[in-house]
Amino acid sequence: METGRSVPARSKRARRIAACTALVLSAGMLLAAPASADNAAPAPSGATRKSAPELGSQPTLVLPKRTAKESGAAGAAGTRAAAVPVKPRLDVDGDGHGDLMYRGLDGELYAITNTTGAGPYMIRRDDNEEMAKDIIAPGDLDGDGTSDVITLSATGKLSLRQHSTWSGTGPITWSGTGWQKYNKVIAPGDLNGDGRGDLLARTPSGDIYVYVSTGKVGGAPFKPGVKVGYGWGVYDQIVGANDVNGDGLGDVIARTTGGDLYFYAGSGDPAKPFKARVKTGYGFDVYNQLVGMDDIDGDGLGDIIARKPDGVIYTYLSTGRGTFAPRVAGGTGWNKAAQFVGEGGNPDYGKHTLLASTHSGYAWWYRSRNNGQFFPRDANSPYGEPAGGMGLGKYWLASSFSNDGQADELWIFQGQLFAGGNFIGRGWEVYDSLTGPGDLSGDGKGDLLARDAKGNLYLYKGNGLGTKFEPKVKVGYGWNTYTKIVGAGDLSGDGLADVVARDTKGDLYLYKGTGNAAAPLKARVKIGTGYNIYKQFAAPGDIDGDGKADLVGVDGKGDVYLYTSTGTGKIAKRVKIGYGWNIYNNVY
């Protein structure tokens, strides 16, 4: 188990639905039984009601055999400095070799080591419901011989924990706030030659900051950030690779949205930590994640793995010259990894699912397989049967308003708004559209957009708990030209939540987020036409595992199409992923 979570994600969702249902019943409303047509209709493609064992099973991992070549690791790149030995950043079992850690689609954290194999890993915390937005492994920061672990919360709190045993960490020894201003925090290895791991952090505008380790874990483990570069927004993946060329310094691998790979060799000077970049590969856009794995084959050089959307991973072994040997297949089933520790993409958080309702008000969950497909549909009731009530009032599904990383239901009934089962307030009948795309204000907390009948758009800042919102602020007008307003995460690739709107002509527009509550959305950009062919249009969050938001449309025949983000503010050509969804009258 990741962190001693006491309540599985699915049962929590069921509690929320049950809470809303109970509220309806208390108001004297009788929930209609499902219509016979709904009961008799065949399940849509990929939607047969059955369990999803993939959530808990382990993928396969086959890595090259480790050799004993570390003394001559640098090869043509020069001799490794003996005074600055390179240690693995994530050594769970203490054998001196790097390990692999990932969060599964079940929300739990797993570690795979050379000596103990695969097993659950626990990060201690006070809140059993909290899910870290990102997990970073900087290495041994204080020289005690164990790897330390850093977690990043959705609201920007960075917390350091010392590794305790192979199956978990100790309590928090330090926390710092304000890190939500960055879209990516990277552990590249040792940047200044003192033997301790340092941090890099990138802003949505592409500026890079270095945080040098102090050697402390109980006080401030890093010095204040110093800006050392700009223009890094061109990369959709930045991988801390530890020492790739054998000089004892941390290096970075970065990928453009076009798939070109660049190598940044460490310089040893934290004020200018990298030498000029060198192009080291192309065609890497076939992968949805690149992951820094430290030394895989025992030659002392940092290697990487790469995952394709179908879950197949490949190993790229370093040559010692900033390049990599031809890839070697490393295993299958890795779409089950919702997040790797050390992955290069921006962390994605808040929604990876759809909810579909029938005409009689019964709902089904569709959870992401993390490969561009959905798991078989799942009833929203813990008892295996759909729970009614969705036909009453207005309903939407938002990106998470709390720290649990799960989608939250929005429901307006008799003018009362409920968010995630929490009563928010009255008077919400004035709104005909609600959208919860994530954090729009820059504080890391999930926010709400509401449109009234006049077309005015209002921002309600969330409190990070999903229990209330700040007073509304008008942020737009004329939005009644849109038939659909959706959003769940980052579509444009800058790590900020975005909004997509479809107008009456079927034109599709992207409103990029700014992270500024006073003006949360940039001017619209047209990204497509002809989208009025879809009866239902929704934003499920990241479905293909690259960390960027995707879109789903259901046409009049019930065929389901997926539009994935390119990370450039555009969407890729549609792909048909299902059929038979015309039994649903709404998809959220």
Secondary structure as GFF3:
##gff-version 3
##sequence-region A 1 588
A	DSSP	alpha_helix	9	26	.	.	.	ID=ss1
A	DSSP	alpha_helix	36	40	.	.	.	ID=ss2
A	DSSP	three_ten_helix	53	55	.	.	.	ID=ss3
A	DSSP	three_ten_helix	70	72	.	.	.	ID=ss4
A	DSSP	three_ten_helix	75	77	.	.	.	ID=ss5
A	DSSP	beta_strand	100	104	.	.	.	ID=ss6
A	DSSP	beta_strand	109	113	.	.	.	ID=ss7
A	DSSP	beta_strand	117	120	.	.	.	ID=ss8
A	DSSP	beta_strand	134	139	.	.	.	ID=ss9
A	DSSP	beta_strand	148	152	.	.	.	ID=ss10
A	DSSP	beta_strand	158	165	.	.	.	ID=ss11
A	DSSP	beta_strand	168	176	.	.	.	ID=ss12
A	DSSP	three_ten_helix	179	181	.	.	.	ID=ss13
A	DSSP	beta_strand	184	189	.	.	.	ID=ss14
A	DSSP	beta_strand	198	202	.	.	.	ID=ss15
A	DSSP	beta_strand	208	211	.	.	.	ID=ss16
A	DSSP	beta_strand	226	229	.	.	.	ID=ss17
A	DSSP	three_ten_helix	232	234	.	.	.	ID=ss18
A	DSSP	beta_strand	235	242	.	.	.	ID=ss19
A	DSSP	beta_strand	251	256	.	.	.	ID=ss20
A	DSSP	beta_strand	261	264	.	.	.	ID=ss21
A	DSSP	beta_strand	278	281	.	.	.	ID=ss22
A	DSSP	three_ten_helix	284	286	.	.	.	ID=ss23
A	DSSP	beta_strand	289	294	.	.	.	ID=ss24
A	DSSP	beta_strand	303	307	.	.	.	ID=ss25
A	DSSP	beta_strand	313	316	.	.	.	ID=ss26
A	DSSP	beta_strand	328	331	.	.	.	ID=ss27
A	DSSP	three_ten_helix	334	336	.	.	.	ID=ss28
A	DSSP	beta_strand	337	340	.	.	.	ID=ss29
A	DSSP	beta_strand	353	358	.	.	.	ID=ss30
A	DSSP	beta_strand	363	367	.	.	.	ID=ss31
A	DSSP	beta_strand	378	379	.	.	.	ID=ss32
A	DSSP	beta_strand	394	398	.	.	.	ID=ss33
A	DSSP	beta_strand	408	413	.	.	.	ID=ss34
A	DSSP	beta_strand	416	419	.	.	.	ID=ss35
A	DSSP	beta_strand	422	425	.	.	.	ID=ss36
A	DSSP	three_ten_helix	428	430	.	.	.	ID=ss37
A	DSSP	beta_strand	431	438	.	.	.	ID=ss38
A	DSSP	beta_strand	447	452	.	.	.	ID=ss39
A	DSSP	beta_strand	457	460	.	.	.	ID=ss40
A	DSSP	beta_strand	473	476	.	.	.	ID=ss41
A	DSSP	three_ten_helix	479	481	.	.	.	ID=ss42
A	DSSP	beta_strand	482	486	.	.	.	ID=ss43
A	DSSP	beta_strand	499	503	.	.	.	ID=ss44
A	DSSP	beta_strand	508	511	.	.	.	ID=ss45
A	DSSP	beta_strand	525	528	.	.	.	ID=ss46
A	DSSP	three_ten_helix	531	533	.	.	.	ID=ss47
A	DSSP	beta_strand	534	541	.	.	.	ID=ss48
A	DSSP	beta_strand	550	555	.	.	.	ID=ss49
A	DSSP	beta_strand	560	563	.	.	.	ID=ss50
A	DSSP	beta_strand	575	578	.	.	.	ID=ss51
A	DSSP	three_ten_helix	581	583	.	.	.	ID=ss52
A	DSSP	beta_strand	584	587	.	.	.	ID=ss53
###
